[in-house]
Amino acid sequence: MSLLDAARAVRENAYAPYSKFKVGAAVRGASGTVYRGVNVENVAYPEGTCAEAGAIAAMVAAGETELTEVAVIADSPSPVPPCGGCRQKLAEFGRGDVPVVLATTAGERLETTVGALLPGRFEASHMDKS
């Protein structure tokens, strides 16, 4: 199963009773294992969780801290990019050249990278005081 197929399959499990906008994400860890996530809404909107964050959390819970590939899919008119917070989360665990596939359920695809999604990312070296 491809990474995009994994994201497509898990998307059906999204909890989106308010927006009806289901998103599925899958990341591949350095081990080759695929981790999946979905958006989980909450009636108090800011308290929801994005699909990308869920996939990353599953990867970290399994003991991995490096992602090598990302796929995100939604039923939208064009491929939906990760929000700003998820772009930073992807950058925390993936190098700039990590491939990202953004797709629609209708089959449209956009291929990019973590670095292209978040140029000038904030990283640990910015906190170095030496």
PyMOL commands that place a pseudoatom at each C-alpha (Angstrom):
pseudoatom trace, name=CA, resn=MET, resi=1, chain=A, elem=C, hetatm=0, pos=[0.000, 0.000, 0.000]
pseudoatom trace, name=CA, resn=SER, resi=2, chain=A, elem=C, hetatm=0, pos=[1.392, 3.414, -0.938]
pseudoatom trace, name=CA, resn=LEU, resi=3, chain=A, elem=C, hetatm=0, pos=[1.673, 6.203, 1.586]
pseudoatom trace, name=CA, resn=LEU, resi=4, chain=A, elem=C, hetatm=0, pos=[-1.102, 8.104, -0.192]
pseudoatom trace, name=CA, resn=ASP, resi=5, chain=A, elem=C, hetatm=0, pos=[-3.321, 5.002, -0.102]
pseudoatom trace, name=CA, resn=ALA, resi=6, chain=A, elem=C, hetatm=0, pos=[-2.692, 4.750, 3.658]
pseudoatom trace, name=CA, resn=ALA, resi=7, chain=A, elem=C, hetatm=0, pos=[-3.740, 8.388, 4.101]
pseudoatom trace, name=CA, resn=ARG, resi=8, chain=A, elem=C, hetatm=0, pos=[-6.801, 7.842, 1.884]
pseudoatom trace, name=CA, resn=ALA, resi=9, chain=A, elem=C, hetatm=0, pos=[-7.915, 4.792, 3.901]
pseudoatom trace, name=CA, resn=VAL, resi=10, chain=A, elem=C, hetatm=0, pos=[-7.509, 6.386, 7.325]
pseudoatom trace, name=CA, resn=ARG, resi=11, chain=A, elem=C, hetatm=0, pos=[-9.265, 9.605, 6.200]
pseudoatom trace, name=CA, resn=GLU, resi=12, chain=A, elem=C, hetatm=0, pos=[-12.583, 7.798, 6.540]
pseudoatom trace, name=CA, resn=ASN, resi=13, chain=A, elem=C, hetatm=0, pos=[-11.974, 7.603, 10.316]
pseudoatom trace, name=CA, resn=ALA, resi=14, chain=A, elem=C, hetatm=0, pos=[-11.700, 11.380, 10.736]
pseudoatom trace, name=CA, resn=TYR, resi=15, chain=A, elem=C, hetatm=0, pos=[-13.981, 12.915, 13.333]
pseudoatom trace, name=CA, resn=ALA, resi=16, chain=A, elem=C, hetatm=0, pos=[-15.381, 15.986, 11.574]
pseudoatom trace, name=CA, resn=PRO, resi=17, chain=A, elem=C, hetatm=0, pos=[-19.040, 16.365, 12.628]
pseudoatom trace, name=CA, resn=TYR, resi=18, chain=A, elem=C, hetatm=0, pos=[-18.932, 20.173, 12.445]
pseudoatom trace, name=CA, resn=SER, resi=19, chain=A, elem=C, hetatm=0, pos=[-17.002, 21.025, 9.290]
pseudoatom trace, name=CA, resn=LYS, resi=20, chain=A, elem=C, hetatm=0, pos=[-17.581, 17.703, 7.490]
pseudoatom trace, name=CA, resn=PHE, resi=21, chain=A, elem=C, hetatm=0, pos=[-14.019, 18.254, 6.150]
pseudoatom trace, name=CA, resn=LYS, resi=22, chain=A, elem=C, hetatm=0, pos=[-12.200, 14.955, 6.662]
pseudoatom trace, name=CA, resn=VAL, resi=23, chain=A, elem=C, hetatm=0, pos=[-8.420, 14.884, 6.300]
pseudoatom trace, name=CA, resn=GLY, resi=24, chain=A, elem=C, hetatm=0, pos=[-6.127, 11.869, 6.338]
pseudoatom trace, name=CA, resn=ALA, resi=25, chain=A, elem=C, hetatm=0, pos=[-2.355, 11.925, 6.714]
pseudoatom trace, name=CA, resn=ALA, resi=26, chain=A, elem=C, hetatm=0, pos=[0.369, 9.322, 6.689]
pseudoatom trace, name=CA, resn=VAL, resi=27, chain=A, elem=C, hetatm=0, pos=[4.064, 9.649, 7.440]
pseudoatom trace, name=CA, resn=ARG, resi=28, chain=A, elem=C, hetatm=0, pos=[6.799, 7.122, 6.892]
pseudoatom trace, name=CA, resn=GLY, resi=29, chain=A, elem=C, hetatm=0, pos=[9.320, 6.842, 9.698]
pseudoatom trace, name=CA, resn=ALA, resi=30, chain=A, elem=C, hetatm=0, pos=[13.023, 6.209, 9.118]
pseudoatom trace, name=CA, resn=SER, resi=31, chain=A, elem=C, hetatm=0, pos=[12.361, 2.519, 9.852]
pseudoatom trace, name=CA, resn=GLY, resi=32, chain=A, elem=C, hetatm=0, pos=[9.954, 2.351, 6.907]
pseudoatom trace, name=CA, resn=THR, resi=33, chain=A, elem=C, hetatm=0, pos=[6.904, 1.989, 9.144]
pseudoatom trace, name=CA, resn=VAL, resi=34, chain=A, elem=C, hetatm=0, pos=[3.842, 4.009, 8.129]
pseudoatom trace, name=CA, resn=TYR, resi=35, chain=A, elem=C, hetatm=0, pos=[1.975, 6.030, 10.757]
pseudoatom trace, name=CA, resn=ARG, resi=36, chain=A, elem=C, hetatm=0, pos=[-1.475, 7.450, 10.118]
pseudoatom trace, name=CA, resn=GLY, resi=37, chain=A, elem=C, hetatm=0, pos=[-3.523, 10.297, 11.510]
pseudoatom trace, name=CA, resn=VAL, resi=38, chain=A, elem=C, hetatm=0, pos=[-6.852, 12.048, 10.981]
pseudoatom trace, name=CA, resn=ASN, resi=39, chain=A, elem=C, hetatm=0, pos=[-8.304, 15.371, 11.950]
pseudoatom trace, name=CA, resn=VAL, resi=40, chain=A, elem=C, hetatm=0, pos=[-10.296, 15.230, 15.170]
pseudoatom trace, name=CA, resn=GLU, resi=41, chain=A, elem=C, hetatm=0, pos=[-12.649, 18.169, 15.686]
pseudoatom trace, name=CA, resn=ASN, resi=42, chain=A, elem=C, hetatm=0, pos=[-14.033, 19.452, 18.942]
pseudoatom trace, name=CA, resn=VAL, resi=43, chain=A, elem=C, hetatm=0, pos=[-17.079, 21.626, 19.456]
pseudoatom trace, name=CA, resn=ALA, resi=44, chain=A, elem=C, hetatm=0, pos=[-14.610, 24.163, 20.934]
pseudoatom trace, name=CA, resn=TYR, resi=45, chain=A, elem=C, hetatm=0, pos=[-12.870, 24.587, 17.546]
pseudoatom trace, name=CA, resn=PRO, resi=46, chain=A, elem=C, hetatm=0, pos=[-9.362, 25.541, 18.699]
pseudoatom trace, name=CA, resn=GLU, resi=47, chain=A, elem=C, hetatm=0, pos=[-9.151, 22.280, 20.610]
pseudoatom trace, name=CA, resn=GLY, resi=48, chain=A, elem=C, hetatm=0, pos=[-9.168, 20.039, 17.536]
pseudoatom trace, name=CA, resn=THR, resi=49, chain=A, elem=C, hetatm=0, pos=[-6.207, 18.103, 16.159]
pseudoatom trace, name=CA, resn=CYS, resi=50, chain=A, elem=C, hetatm=0, pos=[-4.911, 18.074, 12.597]
pseudoatom trace, name=CA, resn=ALA, resi=51, chain=A, elem=C, hetatm=0, pos=[-4.323, 14.838, 10.686]
pseudoatom trace, name=CA, resn=GLU, resi=52, chain=A, elem=C, hetatm=0, pos=[-0.610, 15.580, 10.244]
pseudoatom trace, name=CA, resn=ALA, resi=53, chain=A, elem=C, hetatm=0, pos=[-0.177, 16.122, 13.992]
pseudoatom trace, name=CA, resn=GLY, resi=54, chain=A, elem=C, hetatm=0, pos=[-1.951, 12.824, 14.678]
pseudoatom trace, name=CA, resn=ALA, resi=55, chain=A, elem=C, hetatm=0, pos=[0.329, 10.905, 12.321]
pseudoatom trace, name=CA, resn=ILE, resi=56, chain=A, elem=C, hetatm=0, pos=[3.418, 12.496, 13.858]
pseudoatom trace, name=CA, resn=ALA, resi=57, chain=A, elem=C, hetatm=0, pos=[2.153, 11.713, 17.374]
pseudoatom trace, name=CA, resn=ALA, resi=58, chain=A, elem=C, hetatm=0, pos=[1.653, 8.064, 16.392]
pseudoatom trace, name=CA, resn=MET, resi=59, chain=A, elem=C, hetatm=0, pos=[5.213, 7.950, 15.015]
pseudoatom trace, name=CA, resn=VAL, resi=60, chain=A, elem=C, hetatm=0, pos=[6.689, 9.438, 18.188]
pseudoatom trace, name=CA, resn=ALA, resi=61, chain=A, elem=C, hetatm=0, pos=[4.551, 7.164, 20.396]
pseudoatom trace, name=CA, resn=ALA, resi=62, chain=A, elem=C, hetatm=0, pos=[6.090, 4.212, 18.536]
pseudoatom trace, name=CA, resn=GLY, resi=63, chain=A, elem=C, hetatm=0, pos=[9.583, 5.479, 19.391]
pseudoatom trace, name=CA, resn=GLU, resi=64, chain=A, elem=C, hetatm=0, pos=[10.567, 7.112, 16.091]
pseudoatom trace, name=CA, resn=THR, resi=65, chain=A, elem=C, hetatm=0, pos=[11.608, 10.727, 15.677]
pseudoatom trace, name=CA, resn=GLU, resi=66, chain=A, elem=C, hetatm=0, pos=[12.465, 11.031, 11.986]
pseudoatom trace, name=CA, resn=LEU, resi=67, chain=A, elem=C, hetatm=0, pos=[10.032, 11.059, 9.094]
pseudoatom trace, name=CA, resn=THR, resi=68, chain=A, elem=C, hetatm=0, pos=[11.107, 10.406, 5.520]
pseudoatom trace, name=CA, resn=GLU, resi=69, chain=A, elem=C, hetatm=0, pos=[7.900, 10.909, 3.537]
pseudoatom trace, name=CA, resn=VAL, resi=70, chain=A, elem=C, hetatm=0, pos=[4.492, 12.573, 4.027]
pseudoatom trace, name=CA, resn=ALA, resi=71, chain=A, elem=C, hetatm=0, pos=[1.073, 12.258, 2.353]
pseudoatom trace, name=CA, resn=VAL, resi=72, chain=A, elem=C, hetatm=0, pos=[-2.050, 14.318, 3.075]
pseudoatom trace, name=CA, resn=ILE, resi=73, chain=A, elem=C, hetatm=0, pos=[-5.455, 13.908, 1.422]
pseudoatom trace, name=CA, resn=ALA, resi=74, chain=A, elem=C, hetatm=0, pos=[-8.796, 15.688, 1.671]
pseudoatom trace, name=CA, resn=ASP, resi=75, chain=A, elem=C, hetatm=0, pos=[-12.025, 16.020, -0.293]
pseudoatom trace, name=CA, resn=SER, resi=76, chain=A, elem=C, hetatm=0, pos=[-11.279, 19.513, -1.543]
pseudoatom trace, name=CA, resn=PRO, resi=77, chain=A, elem=C, hetatm=0, pos=[-11.201, 21.333, -4.890]
pseudoatom trace, name=CA, resn=SER, resi=78, chain=A, elem=C, hetatm=0, pos=[-7.402, 21.393, -4.863]
pseudoatom trace, name=CA, resn=PRO, resi=79, chain=A, elem=C, hetatm=0, pos=[-4.713, 19.704, -2.742]
pseudoatom trace, name=CA, resn=VAL, resi=80, chain=A, elem=C, hetatm=0, pos=[-4.885, 21.071, 0.796]
pseudoatom trace, name=CA, resn=PRO, resi=81, chain=A, elem=C, hetatm=0, pos=[-1.605, 22.158, 2.381]
pseudoatom trace, name=CA, resn=PRO, resi=82, chain=A, elem=C, hetatm=0, pos=[-0.828, 21.634, 6.072]
pseudoatom trace, name=CA, resn=CYS, resi=83, chain=A, elem=C, hetatm=0, pos=[-1.605, 24.532, 8.404]
pseudoatom trace, name=CA, resn=GLY, resi=84, chain=A, elem=C, hetatm=0, pos=[1.296, 26.616, 9.703]
pseudoatom trace, name=CA, resn=GLY, resi=85, chain=A, elem=C, hetatm=0, pos=[1.550, 24.690, 12.957]
pseudoatom trace, name=CA, resn=CYS, resi=86, chain=A, elem=C, hetatm=0, pos=[1.692, 21.355, 11.154]
pseudoatom trace, name=CA, resn=ARG, resi=87, chain=A, elem=C, hetatm=0, pos=[4.328, 22.695, 8.767]
pseudoatom trace, name=CA, resn=GLN, resi=88, chain=A, elem=C, hetatm=0, pos=[6.494, 23.433, 11.816]
pseudoatom trace, name=CA, resn=LYS, resi=89, chain=A, elem=C, hetatm=0, pos=[5.745, 19.969, 13.241]
pseudoatom trace, name=CA, resn=LEU, resi=90, chain=A, elem=C, hetatm=0, pos=[6.755, 18.326, 9.952]
pseudoatom trace, name=CA, resn=ALA, resi=91, chain=A, elem=C, hetatm=0, pos=[9.954, 20.396, 9.955]
pseudoatom trace, name=CA, resn=GLU, resi=92, chain=A, elem=C, hetatm=0, pos=[10.726, 19.267, 13.517]
pseudoatom trace, name=CA, resn=PHE, resi=93, chain=A, elem=C, hetatm=0, pos=[10.855, 15.632, 12.433]
pseudoatom trace, name=CA, resn=GLY, resi=94, chain=A, elem=C, hetatm=0, pos=[11.817, 15.813, 8.755]
pseudoatom trace, name=CA, resn=ARG, resi=95, chain=A, elem=C, hetatm=0, pos=[14.660, 17.365, 6.777]
pseudoatom trace, name=CA, resn=GLY, resi=96, chain=A, elem=C, hetatm=0, pos=[13.899, 20.007, 4.175]
pseudoatom trace, name=CA, resn=ASP, resi=97, chain=A, elem=C, hetatm=0, pos=[14.185, 17.534, 1.294]
pseudoatom trace, name=CA, resn=VAL, resi=98, chain=A, elem=C, hetatm=0, pos=[11.542, 15.143, 2.676]
pseudoatom trace, name=CA, resn=PRO, resi=99, chain=A, elem=C, hetatm=0, pos=[8.916, 14.614, -0.040]
pseudoatom trace, name=CA, resn=VAL, resi=100, chain=A, elem=C, hetatm=0, pos=[5.325, 15.657, 0.658]
pseudoatom trace, name=CA, resn=VAL, resi=101, chain=A, elem=C, hetatm=0, pos=[2.383, 14.618, -1.504]
pseudoatom trace, name=CA, resn=LEU, resi=102, chain=A, elem=C, hetatm=0, pos=[-0.786, 16.662, -1.122]
pseudoatom trace, name=CA, resn=ALA, resi=103, chain=A, elem=C, hetatm=0, pos=[-3.845, 15.161, -2.815]
pseudoatom trace, name=CA, resn=THR, resi=104, chain=A, elem=C, hetatm=0, pos=[-7.586, 15.357, -3.313]
pseudoatom trace, name=CA, resn=THR, resi=105, chain=A, elem=C, hetatm=0, pos=[-9.970, 12.439, -3.200]
pseudoatom trace, name=CA, resn=ALA, resi=106, chain=A, elem=C, hetatm=0, pos=[-10.677, 13.163, -6.894]
pseudoatom trace, name=CA, resn=GLY, resi=107, chain=A, elem=C, hetatm=0, pos=[-7.062, 12.315, -7.761]
pseudoatom trace, name=CA, resn=GLU, resi=108, chain=A, elem=C, hetatm=0, pos=[-5.357, 15.712, -8.078]
pseudoatom trace, name=CA, resn=ARG, resi=109, chain=A, elem=C, hetatm=0, pos=[-1.815, 15.694, -6.651]
pseudoatom trace, name=CA, resn=LEU, resi=110, chain=A, elem=C, hetatm=0, pos=[0.764, 18.286, -5.719]
pseudoatom trace, name=CA, resn=GLU, resi=111, chain=A, elem=C, hetatm=0, pos=[4.292, 17.119, -4.909]
pseudoatom trace, name=CA, resn=THR, resi=112, chain=A, elem=C, hetatm=0, pos=[6.465, 19.345, -2.737]
pseudoatom trace, name=CA, resn=THR, resi=113, chain=A, elem=C, hetatm=0, pos=[8.916, 19.091, 0.162]
pseudoatom trace, name=CA, resn=VAL, resi=114, chain=A, elem=C, hetatm=0, pos=[8.951, 19.972, 3.842]
pseudoatom trace, name=CA, resn=GLY, resi=115, chain=A, elem=C, hetatm=0, pos=[11.453, 22.759, 3.047]
pseudoatom trace, name=CA, resn=ALA, resi=116, chain=A, elem=C, hetatm=0, pos=[9.250, 24.270, 0.345]
pseudoatom trace, name=CA, resn=LEU, resi=117, chain=A, elem=C, hetatm=0, pos=[6.266, 24.221, 2.718]
pseudoatom trace, name=CA, resn=LEU, resi=118, chain=A, elem=C, hetatm=0, pos=[8.213, 26.052, 5.430]
pseudoatom trace, name=CA, resn=PRO, resi=119, chain=A, elem=C, hetatm=0, pos=[11.169, 28.065, 4.165]
pseudoatom trace, name=CA, resn=GLY, resi=120, chain=A, elem=C, hetatm=0, pos=[13.132, 29.782, 6.921]
pseudoatom trace, name=CA, resn=ARG, resi=121, chain=A, elem=C, hetatm=0, pos=[11.820, 27.371, 9.513]
pseudoatom trace, name=CA, resn=PHE, resi=122, chain=A, elem=C, hetatm=0, pos=[12.488, 27.914, 13.206]
pseudoatom trace, name=CA, resn=GLU, resi=123, chain=A, elem=C, hetatm=0, pos=[14.916, 25.318, 14.515]
pseudoatom trace, name=CA, resn=ALA, resi=124, chain=A, elem=C, hetatm=0, pos=[16.916, 24.475, 17.624]
pseudoatom trace, name=CA, resn=SER, resi=125, chain=A, elem=C, hetatm=0, pos=[19.966, 26.392, 16.378]
pseudoatom trace, name=CA, resn=HIS, resi=126, chain=A, elem=C, hetatm=0, pos=[17.970, 29.613, 16.753]
pseudoatom trace, name=CA, resn=MET, resi=127, chain=A, elem=C, hetatm=0, pos=[18.013, 29.064, 20.522]
pseudoatom trace, name=CA, resn=ASP, resi=128, chain=A, elem=C, hetatm=0, pos=[21.782, 28.549, 20.717]
pseudoatom trace, name=CA, resn=LYS, resi=129, chain=A, elem=C, hetatm=0, pos=[23.212, 31.367, 22.834]
pseudoatom trace, name=CA, resn=SER, resi=130, chain=A, elem=C, hetatm=0, pos=[26.883, 30.552, 22.280]
for i in range(1, 130): cmd.bond("trace and resi %d" % i, "trace and resi %d" % (i + 1))
show_as sticks, trace
zoom trace
